Amino acid sequence: GNPTECSGTTPPRPSLPPPPPPPPPPPPRRKAPATIHKLEHETTSASSGLARQEPGMEQSLQEQAESLEELWKGRSTEAGRGRAGNGELEVRIVHPQQGQHVVCDSPQCVVELELQVKGRKGNKREQAAAVLMINGQQAAELQVAEEATKTRVVDLSIGWHTIEVHARAGGMVAAHAASFRLVYLLVNSYSGEISFGGRGKARVVDREETKEVVVECLLVHEDGGERVEEHVDFALSSRSPSSLSSAAAQVAELFELGRIEMLQVYQGIDSFLFLRERLKLDAMRPLVPPKPYRKRWAVMSADSNSEYAFILPLAALVWDKLMRFQPLVLLIGKSWEQPLPESRQEVVLDMLRKMKFRVEVVPSSSSINTAAIAQVGRLYACLVEGIKDDDYLLTSDADLIPVSALHFDSERDWNKKLHLYNPFCCAPLLLPEEGLASAPDHIDQVRLGAPALSRGAGVEADHRLLHLPISYAGAEAQVWRELMNLPRSEEEALRASGIDNILQMAVENRIIHDLGEEKARRNVASNLKHADLEMWHLDQRLWSSKVGAWQHFPGDVELIPRHGSRDRIDRMHWEIPNSLEGFIDAHLPQPGYDEVNWPQVRPLLEKLLRPLPDGERLLGLVDAYHDRYMLAFQEEEVPA
């Protein structure tokens, strides 16, 4: 969550141990020790690992923590520091800091703690060990990194909490504490609802009969032990940024929000009005089964970048075996045409051949960035030879593993021509001055957006475009042709003239058109994906422009909202749940093949594949593939 300085209430100051109940809010309902997960998750130290307890430490860490009571009497919450001889031990809680709000979107929260423990004796680092206390109770014994460590605390309830870290190194002891407030805030731009958990909720209502936009608030509090509900409405005088800012500020004052929370409320109101204006959202319609004869393809791509190339066959395997989509794999670059024996490219190709997946090698010109071709190429998969007009093409990323077949099949409205998954994930794009009609031909002028508050754009003077991700978008090939302006007659004429790789020609021409020749070849040597964000998002800017200007948008489009923090197993907070019910996909840690990430990726593949009738055989293939890839990777002098 995003921390912000406390607003409207005074944060409790720790007085250790134990911490007092934090007025004015009531103490947290849950006083049991929090669950601690991944205690040694990350370290910023360049050394070989985390500090270990010294052999001579007879006194338990709990006894050490209790012995610090005298140290803490009368102390402030400044970082704790202990000294002994020429040694020094410093303990600091980096996040969350004293009095901060931490925003989360669930009544039970996951909090990332960042701790810093620095122990030195003379010019040498001193090993340290510590106890983590939550609300006055011991939660865990920590092995702390030499410089900094991050650890996750899960299942903390909404309200105030006090954390303490008590450390010992040699003969030195030190401690630090901080009180912070967990705030529930869930903004749904799709429905206009903003939930504050037990504090109440707000809703943006566009009243068509009066042409008014109103923020309806329900504030819940207790008076004499009884629940009291208070209804307050804030009408927007206009749809200008100043009016939206005023409404957000009033909501923030009513619910005692901090600045970052207020900005999230502002963006929620702004995004809802933008979506209402642009999409004219319809009510839900009855579900329609997919055509039984339709061939369905999951379109993925990669160049020789090992972060994507390695995982691509494994993602394709899941699409094939569990989702019942046939993988259509685009491999970009000349290194895939005649790969060296037992090279990384040969290992990947061999795995794809064993599974009998459709593979299309796109050689690419030496002057075009292969990463850009891999991204944009998926939008042109309808040009792959043999694809029929009624074949269904669904674009995906190589490092995304789907886990819900229902989400991509029976839950869809198959009367719609186009299915856009997670269409509200990104800040809107900025259109060129000429507006929406010119966007597809001027992609270089379609810019990444910024929050409207900082941009000064309001809904009345709207100049924004829905920013669509490539994962996932699905339609029949004939719809893709219409969207991307690829007439079948032109394709057939080009093939008749002897041009083999129509897809390569179309994609490279498109990239040169949108970026210019100089920018199109940028980063060819290293393919540094984040060196140019405008280039990295070229595929999404192009796709968003095509869809936004399409004559059937939004009437013939199914917009499928998602809740990424709750229905995705994400590499930012990687944890494989006991049950995959309610989850849609997994965004894998990168690089997925190495000694750190492979032990995290493989259990997910096992959970998905083992229940299948041939699950053991498939897992054997997966393990053999990983072993071969690692051998090839290690033998190459300069891995990509």
C-alpha positions in Angstrom: 0.0 0.0 0.0 0.9 3.6 -0.3 1.8 5.4 3.0 0.9 8.9 3.8 1.1 11.2 6.8 -1.7 10.7 9.2 -4.5 13.2 8.8 -7.3 14.0 11.2 -6.2 11.8 14.0 -3.1 11.8 16.2 -1.0 8.6 15.8 -0.1 6.8 19.0 3.5 7.0 20.1 5.1 3.6 21.1 6.2 3.3 24.7 7.9 0.0 24.8 7.3 -2.6 26.0 4.3 -3.2 25.8 2.7 -0.6 23.4 -0.3 1.2 24.9 -3.7 0.9 23.2 -3.6 3.5 20.5 -6.1 6.3 21.1 -8.2 7.9 19.6 -9.0 4.8 17.4 -9.9 1.7 19.3 -7.2 -0.9 19.6 -7.1 -3.6 16.8 -9.6 -6.4 17.3 -6.9 -9.0 16.6 -4.3 -9.2 19.3 -2.9 -12.5 18.3 0.6 -12.4 16.8 0.5 -11.6 13.1 1.4 -14.3 10.6 4.9 -13.7 9.2 5.6 -14.8 5.6 8.9 -14.8 3.7 11.1 -13.5 6.5 14.2 -13.5 4.4 12.5 -12.4 1.2 14.9 -9.7 0.1 18.2 -8.1 1.0 20.0 -5.1 -0.4 23.3 -6.3 0.9 25.9 -7.4 -1.7 27.2 -10.0 0.7 26.5 -13.8 0.4 23.5 -13.9 2.7 21.7 -13.0 5.9 23.4 -12.7 9.2 23.4 -15.8 11.5 23.3 -16.1 15.3 26.8 -16.3 16.8 27.8 -19.5 18.5 28.4 -17.8 21.8 24.9 -16.4 22.2 23.5 -18.4 25.1 20.8 -15.9 26.0 17.6 -16.4 23.9 16.3 -13.6 21.7 13.1 -13.4 23.8 15.2 -12.8 26.9 17.2 -10.2 25.0 14.0 -8.4 24.0 12.8 -8.4 27.6 16.1 -7.1 28.8 15.6 -4.0 26.7 12.8 -2.6 28.9 15.1 -0.3 30.8 16.7 0.9 27.5 13.2 2.0 26.2 12.0 3.9 29.3 11.6 7.5 28.3 12.9 6.9 24.8 11.5 8.5 21.6 10.9 6.6 18.5 14.1 7.7 16.8 16.2 4.8 15.4 17.6 2.7 18.3 21.4 2.8 18.7 23.5 0.7 21.0 27.2 0.9 21.7 29.8 -1.2 23.4 33.5 -0.4 23.3 34.4 0.4 19.7 31.2 -1.3 18.4 27.9 0.2 17.3 24.5 -1.4 16.5 21.8 0.6 14.8 18.2 -0.6 14.3 15.8 1.3 12.1 12.3 0.6 10.8 12.4 2.1 7.3 8.7 1.3 6.4 6.1 1.9 7.7 7.3 5.0 9.6 5.7 6.4 12.7 2.2 7.8 12.2 1.9 6.7 8.5 -1.2 5.4 6.9 -0.8 2.3 4.8 -3.6 1.8 2.3 -4.8 -1.7 1.5 -7.7 -3.1 -0.5 -8.7 -5.9 1.8 -10.0 -6.0 5.4 -7.1 -8.3 6.2 -3.9 -6.8 4.9 -0.4 -7.8 3.8 2.2 -5.3 5.0 5.7 -5.1 3.7 8.1 -4.2 6.5 11.5 -2.9 5.6 14.0 -3.1 8.4 17.6 -1.9 8.7 20.1 -3.4 11.1 23.7 -2.1 11.0 26.2 -3.7 13.3 29.9 -2.8 13.3 32.9 -3.4 15.6 35.8 -1.3 14.5 35.9 -1.5 10.7 34.2 -4.9 10.5 30.6 -5.7 10.1 29.0 -7.4 13.2 26.5 -10.2 12.8 23.1 -9.5 14.4 19.9 -11.3 15.2 16.5 -9.8 16.2 13.0 -10.3 17.5 10.0 -8.8 15.8 7.1 -7.7 18.1 3.6 -7.0 16.8 1.2 -5.2 19.2 3.3 -6.2 22.2 3.6 -9.9 21.4 6.5 -11.7 19.8 5.7 -12.5 16.2 9.0 -14.0 15.0 12.7 -14.4 15.5 14.4 -12.8 12.5 17.7 -13.5 10.8 18.4 -10.0 9.5 20.4 -8.9 6.6 23.7 -7.0 7.1 22.2 -3.9 5.6 18.5 -4.1 5.0 15.8 -6.7 4.8 12.2 -6.8 3.7 9.6 -9.1 5.3 5.9 -9.6 4.9 3.4 -9.5 7.7 0.0 -10.9 6.7 -3.4 -10.9 8.3 -3.2 -7.6 10.1 -6.7 -6.0 10.6 -7.7 -2.5 9.8 -6.7 0.0 12.5 -3.6 1.0 14.5 -0.6 -1.4 15.0 2.7 -1.0 16.7 5.8 -2.9 15.5 9.1 -3.3 17.4 12.4 -4.7 16.4 14.8 -5.7 19.1 18.3 -6.6 17.9 21.5 -7.9 19.5 25.0 -8.1 18.1 27.9 -9.3 20.3 27.4 -7.3 23.6 25.3 -4.6 22.0 21.5 -4.2 22.1 19.3 -1.8 20.2 15.6 -1.4 19.3 13.2 0.7 17.3 9.4 1.0 17.1 6.7 2.6 15.0 2.9 2.8 15.1 1.0 2.9 11.9 -2.5 2.8 10.7 -3.9 0.3 8.2 -6.6 2.0 6.1 -9.0 0.1 3.9 -9.6 1.9 0.6 -10.9 0.1 -2.5 -11.7 2.2 -5.6 -13.7 0.7 -8.4 -13.6 3.0 -11.4 -15.9 0.6 -13.3 -18.8 1.1 -10.9 -17.9 4.4 -9.3 -17.8 2.8 -5.8 -15.2 3.7 -3.2 -15.2 1.6 -0.1 -13.6 2.6 3.2 -14.3 -0.7 5.0 -16.0 -0.2 8.4 -15.8 3.5 8.1 -18.4 3.6 5.3 -18.4 4.1 1.5 -18.9 6.6 -1.3 -20.5 6.3 -4.7 -20.2 8.5 -7.8 -23.7 8.9 -9.4 -24.4 10.4 -12.7 -28.0 11.6 -12.4 -29.2 11.8 -15.9 -32.6 13.3 -15.0 -31.0 16.4 -13.4 -27.7 16.3 -15.3 -25.9 16.3 -12.0 -22.9 14.3 -10.8 -23.1 13.6 -7.1 -20.7 11.8 -4.7 -23.0 10.0 -2.3 -21.3 9.2 1.0 -22.3 6.9 3.8 -20.3 7.5 7.0 -20.5 4.9 9.7 -19.5 5.5 13.3 -20.5 4.6 16.9 -22.3 6.8 19.3 -22.8 5.5 22.8 -22.1 1.9 21.7 -24.7 2.1 18.8 -24.0 2.1 15.1 -24.9 5.4 13.5 -25.1 6.0 9.8 -24.7 9.5 8.3 -25.6 10.3 4.7 -23.7 13.2 3.1 -23.8 14.2 -0.6 -21.3 16.4 -2.5 -22.5 17.7 -5.9 -19.9 18.5 -8.5 -20.5 22.0 -9.9 -18.8 20.9 -13.2 -16.6 18.1 -14.4 -13.5 20.3 -14.3 -10.4 19.3 -12.3 -11.1 22.0 -9.7 -14.6 20.7 -9.1 -13.3 17.1 -8.8 -10.5 18.3 -6.5 -13.0 20.0 -4.3 -15.2 16.9 -4.1 -12.3 14.7 -3.3 -11.1 17.1 -0.6 -14.6 17.0 1.0 -14.7 13.2 1.0 -11.2 13.2 2.5 -12.3 15.5 5.3 -15.4 13.5 6.0 -13.5 10.1 6.2 -10.4 11.6 7.8 -8.1 10.6 4.9 -4.5 11.4 4.2 -3.2 13.0 1.0 -2.5 9.9 -1.0 -5.9 8.5 -0.1 -7.5 11.8 -1.3 -5.6 11.5 -4.6 -6.9 7.9 -5.0 -10.5 9.2 -4.4 -9.9 12.0 -7.0 -8.7 9.5 -9.6 -11.5 7.2 -8.8 -14.1 9.9 -9.5 -12.2 11.1 -12.6 -11.8 7.6 -14.1 -15.4 6.7 -13.5 -16.6 9.8 -15.3 -14.2 9.2 -18.1 -15.4 5.6 -18.6 -19.0 6.6 -18.5 -18.5 9.3 -21.1 -16.4 7.1 -23.4 -17.9 3.7 -23.1 -21.7 4.2 -22.4 -21.6 1.0 -20.4 -24.4 -1.5 -21.0 -26.0 -3.8 -18.5 -24.9 -7.5 -18.3 -26.3 -9.8 -20.9 -27.0 -13.6 -20.8 -23.9 -15.7 -21.6 -23.6 -17.4 -24.9 -21.5 -20.6 -25.5 -18.6 -20.3 -28.0 -19.0 -21.8 -31.5 -18.1 -25.5 -31.1 -16.3 -25.6 -34.5 -14.1 -22.6 -33.9 -10.3 -23.1 -33.6 -8.9 -21.0 -30.8 -5.3 -19.8 -30.7 -3.3 -18.3 -27.8 -0.9 -16.0 -29.4 2.5 -15.5 -27.7 5.9 -14.2 -28.8 9.5 -13.8 -27.8 12.8 -12.8 -29.2 16.1 -14.3 -27.9 15.7 -12.5 -24.5 16.0 -15.4 -22.0 13.5 -13.9 -19.6 10.7 -14.5 -22.0 12.1 -17.2 -24.3 12.6 -19.8 -21.5 9.1 -19.5 -20.0 7.2 -19.3 -23.3 7.0 -23.1 -23.9 5.7 -23.6 -20.3 3.0 -21.0 -20.7 2.1 -22.6 -24.0 1.8 -25.9 -22.4 -0.7 -24.6 -19.8 -2.8 -22.9 -22.6 -2.9 -26.2 -24.5 -3.5 -28.7 -21.7 -5.8 -26.7 -19.3 -7.3 -23.8 -21.3 -7.9 -25.7 -24.5 -6.3 -23.0 -26.6 -3.8 -24.0 -29.3 -0.6 -22.1 -28.9 0.5 -19.9 -31.8 4.1 -19.0 -31.0 6.0 -16.2 -32.8 9.8 -16.4 -32.5 11.5 -13.2 -33.5 15.0 -12.9 -34.9 17.4 -14.7 -37.1 18.9 -16.7 -34.2 15.8 -18.9 -34.4 16.2 -19.9 -38.0 19.2 -22.2 -37.7 20.1 -22.3 -34.0 23.3 -24.0 -32.9 23.0 -27.5 -31.4 22.2 -27.4 -27.7 22.0 -23.6 -27.7 19.2 -21.9 -25.7 17.2 -21.3 -28.9 17.5 -25.0 -29.9 16.4 -26.1 -26.5 13.3 -23.9 -26.7 12.4 -24.9 -30.2 12.8 -28.6 -29.3 10.4 -28.3 -26.4 7.9 -26.5 -28.7 8.2 -29.3 -31.3 7.8 -32.1 -28.8 4.4 -30.5 -27.8 3.5 -30.1 -31.5 2.7 -26.4 -31.1 2.4 -24.1 -34.1 5.6 -22.1 -34.4 6.2 -19.2 -36.7 9.8 -17.8 -37.0 9.9 -14.2 -38.0 13.5 -13.5 -39.1 13.4 -9.6 -38.7 15.6 -7.1 -40.4 18.9 -6.2 -38.7 17.8 -2.6 -38.4 14.6 -3.2 -36.4 14.4 -3.7 -32.6 13.4 -7.4 -32.1 11.7 -6.7 -28.8 9.4 -4.2 -30.6 8.6 -6.8 -33.3 7.8 -9.4 -30.7 5.4 -7.0 -29.0 3.6 -5.6 -32.0 3.7 -8.9 -34.0 1.0 -10.4 -31.9 -1.5 -7.8 -33.3 -0.8 -9.2 -36.8 -1.1 -12.9 -36.0 -4.0 -13.1 -38.4 -1.5 -12.9 -41.2 0.1 -16.2 -40.3 -0.4 -18.6 -43.2 -3.3 -21.0 -42.7 -5.3 -18.9 -40.1 -9.0 -19.0 -41.1 -11.3 -16.0 -40.9 -13.3 -17.6 -38.1 -10.3 -18.8 -36.1 -10.3 -17.1 -32.7 -7.0 -15.4 -31.7 -6.3 -14.4 -28.1 -3.1 -12.4 -27.4 -1.1 -13.1 -24.2 2.4 -12.5 -22.7 5.1 -15.2 -22.6 5.5 -14.7 -18.8 1.7 -15.0 -18.0 0.4 -18.4 -16.9 -3.4 -18.7 -17.1 -5.1 -20.6 -14.2 -8.9 -20.2 -14.9 -10.4 -21.9 -17.9 -13.8 -20.5 -17.1 -12.5 -16.9 -17.4 -11.4 -17.5 -21.0 -14.4 -19.7 -22.1 -17.8 -20.1 -20.6 -17.9 -16.8 -18.7 -17.6 -14.8 -22.0 -20.3 -13.2 -24.1 -19.6 -14.8 -27.4 -22.2 -12.5 -29.2 -19.6 -9.7 -28.9 -17.0 -9.3 -31.7 -14.1 -8.4 -29.4 -13.2 -9.3 -25.9 -11.0 -7.0 -23.9 -9.7 -8.3 -20.6 -8.6 -6.0 -17.8 -9.4 -2.9 -19.9 -9.3 -0.5 -17.0 -5.8 -1.4 -15.7 -3.8 1.6 -16.9 -4.0 5.4 -16.8 -5.6 6.7 -20.0 -3.5 7.6 -23.0 -3.3 11.2 -24.3 -4.6 11.7 -27.8 -3.0 13.8 -30.5 -4.3 17.3 -31.0 -6.4 16.2 -34.0 -8.3 13.8 -31.7 -9.3 10.2 -31.9 -9.8 9.9 -35.7 -6.1 10.7 -36.3 -4.7 8.5 -33.5 -4.2 5.2 -35.6 -2.1 7.1 -38.1 -0.2 9.2 -35.6 0.9 6.7 -32.9 4.0 8.7 -32.2 1.7 11.5 -30.9 -0.3 9.1 -28.6 1.4 9.6 -25.3 1.4 7.8 -22.0 -1.0 9.4 -19.7 -0.7 11.0 -16.3 -3.3 11.5 -13.5 -5.7 14.2 -14.6 -5.0 16.2 -11.5 -1.4 16.8 -12.6 -2.3 17.2 -16.2 -5.1 19.7 -15.9 -7.5 17.9 -18.2 -11.2 17.5 -17.3 -13.9 15.3 -18.7 -15.5 18.3 -20.4 -12.3 18.9 -22.4 -11.6 15.1 -22.6 -8.6 14.2 -24.7 -8.0 10.7 -23.5 -8.0 7.2 -24.8 -8.6 4.0 -23.0 -5.2 2.4 -22.4 -5.7 -1.3 -23.3 -3.2 -4.1 -22.3 -2.3 -6.7 -24.9 -3.0 -9.4 -22.4 -5.6 -10.2 -23.1 -7.5 -9.4 -26.3 -9.6 -11.9 -28.3 -11.5 -11.8 -31.6 -11.9 -13.8 -34.8 -9.2 -13.4 -37.4 -11.6 -11.4 -39.7 -12.2 -8.9 -36.8 -8.4 -8.6 -36.3 -8.1 -7.9 -40.0 -10.7 -5.2 -39.8 -9.2 -3.6 -36.7 -5.7 -3.6 -38.1 -6.7 -2.6 -41.6 -5.4 -5.8 -43.3 -7.7 -6.7 -46.2 -7.5 -10.4 -47.2 -7.2 -9.3 -50.9 -4.0 -7.4 -50.3 -2.5 -10.3 -48.4 -3.3 -12.8 -51.2 -1.8 -10.4 -53.8 1.4 -10.2 -51.8 1.7 -13.9 -51.5 1.0 -14.4 -55.2 3.9 -12.0 -55.9 6.3 -14.3 -54.0 6.6 -12.5 -50.7 6.9 -15.2 -48.0 6.7 -13.5 -44.6 3.8 -11.1 -44.9 3.6 -10.8 -41.1 7.3 -9.6 -40.9 6.8 -7.0 -43.6 3.6 -5.6 -42.1 5.0 -5.4 -38.6 8.3 -3.8 -39.6 6.6 -1.3 -41.9 4.2 -0.4 -39.0 7.1 0.1 -36.5 9.0 2.3 -39.0 5.9 4.3 -39.7 5.2 4.9 -36.0 8.7 5.4 -34.7 10.8 6.5 -37.6 13.8 4.6 -38.8 16.2 6.0 -36.2 14.0 5.0 -33.2 13.0 1.7 -34.7 16.6 0.4 -34.5 17.2 1.8 -31.0 18.4 -0.8 -28.5 18.8 -3.5 -31.1 22.0 -4.8 -29.5 20.7 -5.1 -26.0 17.0 -4.8 -26.4 16.8 -2.8 -23.1 13.1 -3.0 -22.7 12.7 -0.1 -20.3 15.2 2.3 -21.9 12.3 4.0 -23.7 8.8 3.7 -22.2 7.1 5.2 -25.2 8.7 2.4 -27.3 8.1 -0.3 -24.7 4.3 0.6 -24.8 4.2 0.9 -28.6 2.0 -2.2 -29.0 -0.5 -1.0 -26.4 -0.6 2.6 -27.9 -1.2 1.1 -31.3 -3.8 -1.4 -30.1 -5.7 1.2 -28.0 -5.8 3.6 -30.9 -7.1 1.0 -33.3 -9.8 -0.1 -30.9 -10.8 3.4 -29.8 -11.3 4.5 -33.4 -13.2 1.3 -34.5 -16.7 1.8 -35.6 -18.0 -1.1 -33.4 -16.5 0.2 -30.2 -17.8 0.0 -27.6 -21.1 -1.5 -28.7 -19.7 -4.8 -30.0 -17.0 -5.1 -27.4 -17.1 -7.1 -24.1 -15.2 -5.2 -21.4 -14.0 -7.6 -18.7 -12.9 -5.8 -15.6 -10.4 -7.4 -13.2 -9.1 -6.9 -9.7 -5.4 -7.5 -10.3 -4.3 -7.5 -6.7 -6.8 -10.1 -5.8 -7.3 -12.4 -8.9 -3.6 -12.5 -10.0 -0.7 -14.4 -8.5 1.8 -11.7 -8.9 5.6 -11.8 -8.9 5.6 -8.6 -6.8 4.2 -10.6 -3.9 4.6 -14.1 -5.0 2.7 -16.7 -3.0 0.9 -19.7 -4.5 -2.4 -20.2 -2.7 -3.8 -23.5 -1.5 -6.7 -23.2 -3.9 -6.6 -21.5 -7.3 -10.3 -20.7 -7.2 -10.9 -17.0 -7.8 -7.5 -16.5 -9.5 -7.2 -15.9 -13.3 -3.5 -15.9 -14.0 0.0 -15.7 -12.6 2.6 -13.1 -13.6 5.9 -15.1 -13.1 9.1 -14.0 -11.4 11.9 -13.2 -13.8 14.1 -14.8 -14.9 12.0 -17.9 -14.3 14.9 -20.3 -14.9 17.4 -19.3 -12.2 18.2 -20.8 -8.8 16.1 -18.1 -7.0 12.9 -18.1 -9.2 12.7 -21.6 -10.6 11.9 -23.1 -7.1 9.0 -20.6 -7.0 7.7 -21.2 -10.6 7.8 -25.0 -10.6 5.3 -25.5 -7.7 2.7 -23.6 -9.7 3.3 -25.7 -12.8 3.1 -28.8 -10.6 -0.2 -27.7 -9.1 -1.6 -27.1 -12.5 -0.2 -30.1 -14.4 -0.1 -33.0 -11.9 -3.9 -33.5 -11.7 -4.0 -34.2 -15.4 -4.1 -37.8 -16.6 -0.6 -37.5 -18.1 0.6 -35.0 -15.4 3.6 -37.0 -14.3 4.9 -37.3 -17.9 4.4 -33.5 -18.5 6.2 -32.6 -15.3 9.1 -34.9 -16.4 9.2 -32.9 -19.7 9.2 -29.6 -17.8 12.1 -30.7 -15.5 14.1 -32.1 -18.4 13.5 -28.9 -20.4 14.7 -26.7 -17.4 17.8 -28.8 -17.0 18.8 -28.6 -20.7 18.1 -24.8 -20.7 20.3 -24.2 -17.7 23.1 -26.2 -19.2 22.9 -24.3 -22.5 22.6 -21.0 -20.6 25.7 -21.7 -18.5 27.8 -22.7 -21.5 27.1 -19.6 -23.5 29.8 -16.9 -23.0 27.5 -13.9 -23.2 23.9 -14.8 -22.2 21.2 -12.6 -23.6 
